[in-house]
Amino acid sequence: MSCPKVSLAPSCEVDFDEEGKHFGYIRIQFSSDRSAYGWLPVPVMSIRNGAGPCAILVGANHGDEYEGVSVCNGLFQTLEAAEISGQIIVLPAANAPAFYAGRRTSPLDGTGEANLNRLFPGNQYGSPTEMIAWYIATHLLHRADAIFDLHSAGKSIDHYPSVKIRLMGDERKDALQMRFLELFGAPLGIVGNRVHETTLSGEALPRNIIYVSTELGGGGKIRPWIRDFAFNGVKRCLREMGILAADLLLPEPEHTVQLMDMQTDDHYVYAYRDGMFEPRVNLGDEVADGQFAGYIWSLKEPWQAPEELHFNKGGVVFCKRTPALCEVGDTLFFTLSRYSA
């Protein structure tokens, strides 16, 4: 009699084919010094009601991005199965080990810096973060018509709030995505024409899944005005998809979106010395090519004149480093240019 092999791949407590409202954990097997036969809990929720489209809502793809977690939690708390047609799958803290630790990246993998959004499609028998990526890619994405990946900038960066799509070359889906930019309620709407490998967006693209991402502020905090328009914006997009009823009354979009192109290398301002970063512009400001942006001061030789920083390419100041201390290679700013169809 042969001896069967037993899988230690991730498993899930939730049956996504079951009607109604359900919650539980994706179990990531993790034998550690603290718990020899343990597993790591990744929360997951499902709301399902009959036939219809499926949306996956993702928070904390990076663990120190909290606005998306609040939106995901709030939607699951307030929506009932009878109010929807189709399915909503909610991953409020996708990189759960990083979220629990208050870090962008997971401390549990070999390097202590595992970035979930750089590890797709993952590995079912890999590190904890690789296993999370594998479970999402293998067991969830095939269900999705659209993914709402609710990022913000985390502790090290702050963003002027935005929503972003990447064009797919499908006339109907691209028209729906452009409509999402209007409905979401963010001040900026970014239209991308490329994706990065090993990201959730890169994993979704060849599957022809609509992928909407955000940058909902950052700085490791939650600002009510950003969280609230994102909460309403996701609901407006779900209504547009037909998951929520067409006659559901919701607030009008809180901002008239300004359409922007995805950034390129020349939109970035990097640190080329270690020191203290002093920005002299604010998020959302309009700046010109070559405009003065700020300083880097020497930490140990404050009598030296500071290095002056200048924008390479003007536009809207979209990203600004949060901590004052910086090192060579840190992103200090980047800008966005107006969308050119």
N, C-alpha and C positions, 0 to 999 in steps of 0.2 A: 504494500500500500504506500503510495507516494505521500509525501508531506507537503501540504499546500503552503505557499508563501502568503503572509498577511501584510497588507499595505499599511505604511505609516504616512501616507500622503494626507494632506488636509481633508477634513470632512466638515459637514455642516449639520446643525440641529434643525434648520428650517427647511421645509418642503416647499419649494417655490412654485409647485404646481397646485398647491392647495388654495382653495378660495378663502377669502377673509383676510384678517389682520394677524400677522404672526411675527415673532421675534425670537432671537436666540444668538448663538455664536457660531462663527466659523472656527473650528478647532485646529490650531497650528501645532502639530506635535513638536515638543521641545523638551528634550532630556537635559536638565541642567544640574549644577551642583546643588541648587536649592530644592529642586523637585525632579527626582530621577525619572518618574513616569508621568510627567505633567504635560499640559497643553496650554497654549496661549489663546486668550479669548479675543476674537475680532467681532464686535457686534454687527449684526445684520438684521434688517427688518423687511417685511414684504406686506404689501397691500394689494390684493388681487380681487377683481370682480369681473368675471366673464371674459368675453373676447374683446380685443382692443389692443392698442399699442402699448409698448412697455418702455418706461424710462428708468434709468439707473441714476440715482443721486449719490454723489461721492463727496464726503468731507474728509479733511485731514489726510489727503494723499501725502502731504508733508505734515508732520505731527504737531508743529507749532503754528498752524493756520486755523484759527478758531471760528471765524465767521461762518464758514461752511458747515461746521459741526452744529452750530446753533440753528442754522436754517434747516438742516436735515432733521434734527431732533424736533424742532417746532412743527415741521410738516407732518411727521409721523404722529405726533401727539394730537394734532388737530384734525387730521383727515380720517374719515371712516370709509370702509370698503364700499358701502352703498353710494358714496359720493363720486366714485370713479368708474371708468370703463376701461378695462385692461389691467395693467399692473404697474406699480411703483416699487422698485427694489432700492432700499436705502442702506448705504454703507457710511455711517456717520463718521467713523474713524478708521479709514482704510489702513493706514499705517499705525495700527493700534499700539504696538510697543513704543513707537516714537511719541505718539500722543500721550500715553500714560507718563512718559518721562519728561514731557514738555520740551521736546527736541524736534528739530526738522527731520532728523534722520534717526534710525533705530540704533540703540546702543547694544543690541543683542547679537548682531552679525559680527563676523570676524574682524572687520575694520573698526567697528563701533560707529560707523558713519553710513549706514545702509540707506540709500535713497530709493524708496519704492518706485518713484517715477523715473528711474533710470534702469530698472531691472526687468521690464517686461520683455518677453512673455513669461519669465520666471522659470522655476524648476521645482517640480513636486517633491523632490527629496533634497533640496538645497538648504540654504540658510532660511531663518524665519521670514525674512522679507521676500526672498525669492519664492517661498511657498505661498505667501499672500498674493503676489503677482500672478503666480501660476493658477491659483484658485479663481481669481477674478477673470483671467483670460480664458480659462478652460470651462468654467461652470456658470459664468454669469453673462459674458458678452454676447453669446449666441442668442440670448433672450431679448437683447436691447434693440429698440428702434432709435433711441437717443440716449446719450450720456451727458449729464450735467456734472462736471468736475469742478467743484467749488473751491478754488484756490484763493489764498491771499498771500502776502509776502513773507510771513513768518517774522521772527524776531529781528533779523539782520537788515531787513529792507522794508520800506513803505511804498505803496503804490497809490496813485490816483485811481479810484475805482473804475473797473472796466469789465466788459464781457467780450469774449473772443470766439470766433468761428474760423474754420478753415474750409475753403471752397472745395467741393468734391467733383465738380464737373457733371453733376446731375441737376438738371434744370429745376425739377420740382423740389428736391431737397435743399438746393442752394437758396431758392426763393423762401422756403420755410426758415432757413437759418438767418437770412437777412431780416426776416420778420421778427425772429427772436431778438436780434440786436435792438430793434425798436421797442419791443415789449419789456425787455428786462429791466429797464429803468436806470441803468448805469450812465454816468456822464460820458464815458468813452466806449465806443464799439470798435474792436479790432478785427480786420478782415485779413486772415492769413492765407498764404498760398503754399505753405510747406509745413511739414511736421518733423519732429525729431525721432530718431530711432530709439527704441527701448523705453518709450513713454506710453502712457495709457492712450494718448491720442494716436501715436504711431501704431498701436495694436488695434485700435478701432478702425482706422482708415481702410485697410484692405478688406475689412468685413462690411464696408459700405454703411457704417453706423454714423449717424449725426453725432458730432462731438462739440459740446459747448463748454468752454472753460471761463473762469473768471479770475480777476485779481481784486479781491474785496478789501483793499487797504492793506493792513499788515501791522508790523511792529509788535506782534505778540499780544494783541488786545482786540476787543470787540467794540466798535463804535455803533451806537444805536441806529444812526441814520443810514449807515451802510448795510447793516444787518437787515433793516426793515425793508429797504427797496429790493434787496436780494430775495428775501422771503416772498414778497409780493411778485417779484419778477419771475421766479421759478413757477409760481402758481399760474401766472399769465401765460407762460410758455406751455405748461401742461394743459391749460385750457385750449390753446391753439392747436395742440396735438390731438385733442379730442379725449384725453384722459380725464380731464375735468369738464363739466357740462358747459356748453357754449353760452348758456344764459347765466352762468355764475357771475355775480357782481363782485368786481375787484377794483381797487384804486387804479386810476390811469397811471401810466409810467411816470415816475417821479422826476425824471430828467429827460430832456430831448437829447438823444444820443448824437455825439459827434463821431463820425466814422474816420478811423485811422488805419494806416497800413501797419503791418507787422514790422517790428524793428529789424534793422540790419546792423552789421558790425560797426558801422560808422556812427550809429546813434549812441554808442556807449562812451562813458567817461570812466577810466580806470585809475586807480592809485598806482603811481610809479615810485612811491617812496613810503616808508612807514611813518606814521605820525598821527596828528589829531586833525580830523576832517571837519572843516567849518563850511557848511553850505551857505550860499548867499542868494539862493532862489528857493521858491516853494513849489511843492507839488501842484500841478495844474497850471503853472505859469507858462506863458508863451515866450519862447526864447528864439534868438536868431543864430545863424551859423557863426561860430567863433565867439559867441557872447561869453563874458566872464561868468563863472559858475560858483567859485568858492576858493578855499585855500586848503593846503595841508601844512600844518605847523610842525616843526621839529619838537620832539618830546624832551630831549636832553640839551638842546642848544636853542632855547627860546629867543635868544638875541639875533638869530638868523632870520632874514626875511622869509616869509612863508612862500611855498610854491603856489603859483596861481594856476587855477583850473579853468579850462574853457571848453564849451560845448563844441564838438566836431560838427554836428548837424543839428540845426534848430528844429523847433516844433513844440509840442506840449511836453512839459517835464512830467514823465510818467512814473519814474522810479527814482528813489533817493535812499542812500544808505542810512540806517538808523543809528548804530553805535558811532560815537565820535572817533574812537580809535580805529585806525585802518592799517593795512599792510599792502605791500606791492601785490597787485593782482586783484584786489577787491574792486567790485563794481561800486562806483559812487553815485552815478546817475545813468539813466538813459532816457531818451526822448522818443516821441512818435511823430511821424509826419502825417499830413492829411491823406485820406484814402483817395487813390487814383484808380478808378475801375479799369 
